[in-house]
């Protein structure tokens, strides 16, 4: 990665010249895609886990529902991470360098998408610190859903 990407991800002010520098577009693209697929995988897994528990057990206990929510979310995050790496490797191999640079450049200036990634990362960190795996899943899900709900249309 690069210092301009990290500064942008953290929300620090940068000059336009710094934002234009993309020293390693393949790595940056891979990280961007992997972050997003991990967020989506966590959300899908946390929905599918309890749903499958209800299908298999007609009357699951609260502990079983919480456990399936946590395990489903963590499994979804792992699958999302793997899918993100594989997909971005495949996709970046089929893009020209200028197309890859263009995608990274556009993503850096897309405030909505950067805010979504920041909020989900913050939710994941705070949730994990507070409640471990369950907190991670709740943090990512809540951040993802709230940021989508309050996304302003321009």
Secondary structure, 3 states (H helix, E strand, C coil): CCHHHHHHHCCCCCCHHHHHCCCCHHHHHHHHHHHHHHHHHHHHHHHHHHHHHHHHCCCCCHHHHHHHHHHHHHHHHHHHHHHHHHHHHHHHHCCCHHHHHHHHHHHHHCHHHHHHHHHHHHHHHHHHHHHHHHHHHHHHHHHHHHHHHCCCCC
